[in-house]
Amino acid sequence: MGELHGAFHSAIGASLKTELVRRIVENHGHKVTDDELSSLVEALSSGADSVEIPSEFADQTICIPVTQDDVDRAYIGHEESIDDTVGPGLLRVIEEVVPSIQRSLYVEFPKELEELRVTERAFEQRLYSRWREGIDRLVLLIEIATQAGGMNLAELRSDSDSDSPSPDPSLVEVLVALHCRACRMAREIV
């Protein structure tokens, strides 16, 4: 009984406990009033492993044993009812809130973008003032590599017009593409 009592006590809030007890009683084929329900909740919260509900016949009660399976079934039923209720409501909220958020973003975006650009320019200026010599050398090296690649490609193309054996065209194409990509990436870093 300790596990059941612990599981029942770990349920959050009195309204959830009330809903679980209502479902347990209904799963056993009975109905209770709200007044009867509160005393059943109190009994289970106090550690009882069964609840007694009034019978249709005077002075008789029906004893309903409450097991962990009963609590689990009631909890699952409660979760499913929440899913059915919350889903459409959540979609309605999203449909109402998203347009206002979107409008707000569009109104604030130009200001945010300008602030971002100012921050980037300030960073680039600090970076360049600190690393001017190294950055200038890197830019020079990238330019030399770009021009060397262009001259080598022109030389390869002129050699292909002559009678000397020319390199595999697909190999040349791959090497040129890699060289171009490397030069572009190096420029992006600077």
N, C-alpha and C positions, 0 to 999 in steps of 0.2 A: 504494500500500500504506500510505502514511502516514496516510490518513484512516481506513482500517480499523483500523490499529493504535491510532490515537487514540480511535476509537469503542469499541474493545474495552477499552482502558485506562481510559476514563472510566466504565466499568461499576463500580458500587460493590460492593466486597467480593469476596473470593475465592469465597464460596459462590455468588454471582450469576454470576461468570465460569464456575464449574464447571457450573452449571445451563445456561447459554447454550451451552457447548461440547457438553454432553450432548444438548441439543435439536438443535444443528447436525448432529451425527453421526447422530442418529435420523432427522432430516429427509432425510438421504441414504440411509436404509435400512439403517443399521448399528447395532450395539450395541458398547459397550466396558465394561470393568470399571472400578472406581473407581481402581485403580492406573494403568491406561492413561489414564484421564481426567485425572488430575493432571499427567501428562507432556504431554498435549495442551494443557492450559490454560497450562502453562509455555511451551510452544513458541509459542502465539499471543501470549502476553504479551511474549515476546521479540521479536516482530515478524514471525513466519512468516506467509505468506499461504496456507498449506495445512497439513494435518495428515496424518500417515501412521498408519493403524491396522492391526493384524495381520489377516491374511486367514485364512480357514478352512484354507487350504493352508499347509503348513509352509514356513517361510522366505520367505513372500511378504507384501507389505504392500499396502494400498489407499491411494492418495493422494486426499484430499478437499480440493479447493480451497475456501477460505473467502472469500466475498464479503461486501460490505456488505449485500446482500439477505439472505444467510444469517443474519447477525447480527440484522438487523431482524426477520425472521420468527421467529427464536428468542426475541427479546425480547418480541414481541407475544404469542407462545404462552405465555411465562412470565407476562406480565401477565394474560392471560385465565385462566390456572390460579389465579392469586392472587385474581382477582375471584370465581371460583367458590368458593374456599375461605374467603375473608375475609368475604364478604357474610353468610352464615348465622351465622358466629361473631360478627360485629359486632352483628347483630340480637339474639343471645343476651345479649351484654354489655349492650346498651341495655336489654333487658327486665329484667335483674338490677339494673342501677345506677339507673335512673330512679326506681323506687319508693323506694329509700333516700334519694335526693336530695329527692324530693317530701316524704317524712316529715320530713326535716331542715328543709326550708323551712317546713312547717306548724308545727313545734316552735319555730323561731326567729322566725317572722313576727310574732307579737304583740309581742315585745321590739323587733324592728326597726321596727315601726310606731310604737310608743311613742317610740322615739328620733327617728324622723322628725318626729313631731308636736311634740316638745320643741324640736327644731331650728327647725321652722317658726314656732312661737310666739315663740322668742327672736328670730328674724329680724324678725317682724312688730313686736315691741316696739321693737327698735332702729330699724326704719324709721319707725315712728310717732313715736318720741321725736325723731328727726331732722327729719321732714317734717310734724309735727303741723298746722301752720297751712295748708300747701298741701293736705294730705289732707282736712282738715275743709272747706275751701272746695270741693274737688272733690266731696265727698259732698253738700254743700249744692246745688251746681250740678246734680248728677244728680237730686236730689230735686225741684228746681224743674222740670227738664225732664220728669220722670215726671208730676208733677202737671199741668203745662201740657198735656202730651199727652192726659191723661185728660179735662181740661176741654174741650180742642178737640174731642175725639171726642164728648163729650156734647153740645156745641153743634152739631156736624154732624148728629148723630142727631135732635136736636130741630128743626133746620132742615129735615130731610127730611120731617117731619110737616106742615110749613107749605106754603103754595102757592108759595114762592119756588123757583127752579130749584136742584136739588141737584147736587153734584158726582157724577161717575161712581163708582158703588159699588165697582167693582173697583180703581179708583185709590185710593180711601179705604182699602180693605182693605190694599193694598200699602204705602201710607204708614204706616198704623198698625203693620203688622208690622215694617217697617224701624225705626220709632221705638222699638218695644218691644225689638227686638233690640239697638239701640244702647244703650238704657238698661241692659239686662241685661249687655252686654259691659263697659260702664263700671263697673258694680258689681263685676264679676269682677276688674277691674284693681285696684280699691281693696281 
